Amino acid sequence: MKRNLERLANQEFDVLVVGGGIHGDIIAWDAALRGVSVALIERGDFGSGTSQSSLKIIHGGLRYLQDGNLSRIRMMARERTTWMKIASHLIHPLPCLMPTTQQISRSRLALGIALKANDLLSFDRNQLADPEKDLPDGMIMSQRELSRILPGYDVCASTGAAVWYDAQIYNSERLLLEFILSAVDAGAEVANYVEAISFLQQDNRIIGVRAKDFQTGQVFDIQSRLVINCAGAWMDCLLEKAALRSEYATSVAMNVIVDQVWSDVAVGLTSQPVKGKPSQVLFIVPWRNKSMIGTCHIPWHAAPHTFKLKEAMVQEFLDQINSASPPSKLSLEDVRHITWGFLPVNKAHANKQHVNLTRDGMVIDHQKKDGISGLISILGVKYTTARMVAEQAMDLAMNRLGMKAKKCQTHVTTVRGGKIDDFKAFLRRALARVPRVINENSIEHLVYTYGSEYQRLVQCVLSQPDLARRIDPPLLVTVAEVEHAVHHEMALTLADVMGRRTELGSLGLPSMAALQKCAEIMGAELGWNLERQVQEIDLVIQKYPFKQMERLTA
Ligand SMILES: Cc1cc2nc3c(=O)[nH]c(=O)nc-3n(C[C@H](O)[C@H](O)[C@H](O)COP(=O)(O)OP(=O)(O)OC[C@H]3O[C@@H](n4cnc5c(N)ncnc54)[C@H](O)[C@@H]3O)c2cc1C
């Protein structure tokens, strides 16, 4: 995958996608699979917006039972199956539980009925060929079993627990990248670090964008019959360039990563009201031998770029978590990493105290809404529903372009790395023929990260065994992965490699040794002098909240 700005500037595309988050990337892939000529530009790196902050759960929709919205649950259950089918290396079953109490709505009976309804609504969830992807029926467990599964949790107030299965993204940054790589495989033209700075407009018709390349400062035009605005929280910032606005504002959402609270199971606990914040269900999710806890919602109605995360906000969230009574009382010193991003709220319901999230993703047709043709905007609310929203967007786009409707293929096509029928058997086969220069742990890491494409990395190491060196042991990431990211995955900055191509930065600020080693490797590939390497390291450090974690983890 290589940037080619000349092709972006010199070709007229059917569709130009602005924004390389999960929605934009799947739209580009969907368009390319339908044979539409498509380009995508992203002003930062692919996935560097809200998409990199997800709690990594592909929801089956159980929580929406309380709204009685059965069609939404059905849709989410279907999507969960689709994700496991098309990206089988990166999405795996996740057992979840929530303690039951004496309270009627949280009783064994009420949650038992909810689990039965959930099983019925996802009746076809186990039709995948891969047995690893089977999601067992929900069940109610006893208080005794609960205390065994959650050591240290005070089970006195609970009567047992409701247990169900969802799915978890092993590495959401890589998943997003697989979509963009798959889009390129199917013919899309894509570039990171290119911003749409204004629209090209003819009367009431959008015919492309004026773009700026942050690598060179060059400004150029991209001609396109249709522009799809996938700018996420910055949707309105882009619409303003055409004197348009939507009905949506943003709020902030945050997760924290701490040392593992419980392994193997995601636990939903109800917090007490804290400092005017109502009680809510928080999930403590096992992830890479740590726990990811979410989600904290912070009302924020100003422009997204003006938001600054403050220590007091994190402390308030920790107070909320502690009120839900996990065994360890968490303090700021326990926080390894913080991820945060934006979620849409309806402007009409925006409330200074509480966050009323928009529940459904949306495709906004500006021809119908504002009389401006050639422009569609996407309102994304969940990673889980992004593929389906992308399908709806491309259905509308095909219609608007007057192109012979070629049906969506994204629900039946595997993404790059996803060509695996039986994940466990695939892994066993890979482990049965580990080359001499690589160890078993590394092969397992490569299969979980690159799926059916893991041999690409193995071949790199076989041709140059030096590339098998690890960057930051005990993490399994090797020099080969860093070089591969630069050569084949459009990694242009150190932050791209640390945060989105490899998992080096996913659990907090990487060690200085790892930063220096990576900066050196990238420097050799991209011609960075020492000063540039230091700048790149500084930029990575700045990206960690509270610059962060240094003080917290010291
Ligand atoms: C804390 C948190 C936890 C979450 N957990 C989950 C979860 O567990 N499961 C789930 O299903 N969902 C979850 N979500 C929701 C999910 O992450 C988001 O709905 C999704 O990532 C939004 O994707 P997007 O593509 O719409 O936006 P983004 O990822 O923000 O992408 C928009 C992109 O547009 C780019 N852009 C903006 N303006 C321009 C421009 N002018 N030119 C070029 N590019 C531009 C931005 O740089 C950005 O990369 C969570 C969200 C948060 C914040």
The ligand as an SDF file (V2000), in Angstrom:
LIG
                    3D

 53 58  0  0  0  0  0  0  0  0999 V2000
  -14.3080    5.2550   24.6980 C   0  0  0  0  0  0  0  0  0  0  0  0
  -15.0850    4.6010   23.5670 C   0  0  0  0  0  0  0  0  0  0  0  0
  -15.3780    3.2400   23.6320 C   0  0  0  0  0  0  0  0  0  0  0  0
  -16.0890    2.6280   22.5910 C   0  0  0  0  0  0  0  0  0  0  0  0
  -16.3050    1.2780   22.6600 N   0  0  0  0  0  0  0  0  0  0  0  0
  -16.9820    0.6780   21.6490 C   0  0  0  0  0  0  0  0  0  0  0  0
  -17.1820   -0.7310   21.6930 C   0  0  0  0  0  0  0  0  0  0  0  0
  -16.7150   -1.4430   22.5820 O   0  0  0  0  0  0  0  0  0  0  0  0
  -17.8860   -1.2900   20.6650 N   0  0  0  0  0  0  0  0  0  0  0  0
  -18.3980   -0.5520   19.6450 C   0  0  0  0  0  0  0  0  0  0  0  0
  -19.0550   -1.1340   18.7790 O   0  0  0  0  0  0  0  0  0  0  0  0
  -18.2060    0.7760   19.5690 N   0  0  0  0  0  0  0  0  0  0  0  0
  -17.5060    1.4120   20.5390 C   0  0  0  0  0  0  0  0  0  0  0  0
  -17.2790    2.7640   20.4820 N   0  0  0  0  0  0  0  0  0  0  0  0
  -17.7940    3.5280   19.3300 C   0  0  0  0  0  0  0  0  0  0  0  0
  -16.8680    3.4330   18.1160 C   0  0  0  0  0  0  0  0  0  0  0  0
  -15.5160    3.4340   18.5120 O   0  0  0  0  0  0  0  0  0  0  0  0
  -17.1290    4.6240   17.1750 C   0  0  0  0  0  0  0  0  0  0  0  0
  -18.4860    4.6450   16.8410 O   0  0  0  0  0  0  0  0  0  0  0  0
  -16.3570    4.5370   15.8580 C   0  0  0  0  0  0  0  0  0  0  0  0
  -15.0000    4.2640   16.0890 O   0  0  0  0  0  0  0  0  0  0  0  0
  -16.4830    5.8510   15.0860 C   0  0  0  0  0  0  0  0  0  0  0  0
  -15.8230    5.6800   13.8580 O   0  0  0  0  0  0  0  0  0  0  0  0
  -15.8450    6.8150   12.7460 P   0  0  0  0  0  0  0  0  0  0  0  0
  -15.2060    6.2630   11.5450 O   0  0  0  0  0  0  0  0  0  0  0  0
  -17.2410    7.3310   12.5840 O   0  0  0  0  0  0  0  0  0  0  0  0
  -15.0410    8.0410   13.3870 O   0  0  0  0  0  0  0  0  0  0  0  0
  -13.4750    8.2530   13.5860 P   0  0  0  0  0  0  0  0  0  0  0  0
  -12.7760    7.0290   13.9740 O   0  0  0  0  0  0  0  0  0  0  0  0
  -13.3010    9.4350   14.4760 O   0  0  0  0  0  0  0  0  0  0  0  0
  -12.9770    8.6250   12.1260 O   0  0  0  0  0  0  0  0  0  0  0  0
  -13.1620    9.8910   11.5440 C   0  0  0  0  0  0  0  0  0  0  0  0
  -11.8560   10.2640   10.8680 C   0  0  0  0  0  0  0  0  0  0  0  0
  -12.0480   11.3980   10.0350 O   0  0  0  0  0  0  0  0  0  0  0  0
  -10.8370   12.1130    9.9990 C   0  0  0  0  0  0  0  0  0  0  0  0
  -11.1160   13.4620    9.5140 N   0  0  0  0  0  0  0  0  0  0  0  0
  -11.8540   14.4250   10.1200 C   0  0  0  0  0  0  0  0  0  0  0  0
  -11.9090   15.5280    9.3580 N   0  0  0  0  0  0  0  0  0  0  0  0
  -11.2010   15.2520    8.2270 C   0  0  0  0  0  0  0  0  0  0  0  0
  -10.8890   15.9990    7.0590 C   0  0  0  0  0  0  0  0  0  0  0  0
  -11.3290   17.2590    6.8960 N   0  0  0  0  0  0  0  0  0  0  0  0
  -10.1130   15.4270    6.1030 N   0  0  0  0  0  0  0  0  0  0  0  0
   -9.6430   14.1570    6.2550 C   0  0  0  0  0  0  0  0  0  0  0  0
   -9.9250   13.4050    7.3540 N   0  0  0  0  0  0  0  0  0  0  0  0
  -10.6890   13.9440    8.3200 C   0  0  0  0  0  0  0  0  0  0  0  0
  -10.3720   12.0670   11.4570 C   0  0  0  0  0  0  0  0  0  0  0  0
   -8.9920   12.3190   11.5640 O   0  0  0  0  0  0  0  0  0  0  0  0
  -10.7780   10.6630   11.8670 C   0  0  0  0  0  0  0  0  0  0  0  0
   -9.7000    9.7320   11.7770 O   0  0  0  0  0  0  0  0  0  0  0  0
  -16.5380    3.3980   21.4870 C   0  0  0  0  0  0  0  0  0  0  0  0
  -16.2360    4.7590   21.4230 C   0  0  0  0  0  0  0  0  0  0  0  0
  -15.4950    5.3570   22.4380 C   0  0  0  0  0  0  0  0  0  0  0  0
  -15.1630    6.8110   22.3250 C   0  0  0  0  0  0  0  0  0  0  0  0
  1  2  1  0
  2  3  1  0
  2 52  2  0
  3  4  2  0
  4  5  1  0
  4 50  1  0
  5  6  2  0
  6  7  1  0
  6 13  1  0
  7  8  2  0
  7  9  1  0
  9 10  1  0
 10 11  2  0
 10 12  1  0
 12 13  2  0
 13 14  1  0
 14 15  1  0
 14 50  1  0
 15 16  1  0
 16 17  1  0
 16 18  1  0
 18 19  1  0
 18 20  1  0
 20 21  1  0
 20 22  1  0
 22 23  1  0
 23 24  1  0
 24 25  2  0
 24 26  1  0
 24 27  1  0
 27 28  1  0
 28 29  2  0
 28 30  1  0
 28 31  1  0
 31 32  1  0
 32 33  1  0
 33 34  1  0
 33 48  1  0
 34 35  1  0
 35 36  1  0
 35 46  1  0
 36 37  1  0
 36 45  1  0
 37 38  2  0
 38 39  1  0
 39 40  1  0
 39 45  2  0
 40 41  1  0
 40 42  2  0
 42 43  1  0
 43 44  2  0
 44 45  1  0
 46 47  1  0
 46 48  1  0
 48 49  1  0
 50 51  2  0
 51 52  1  0
 52 53  1  0
M  END
$$$$
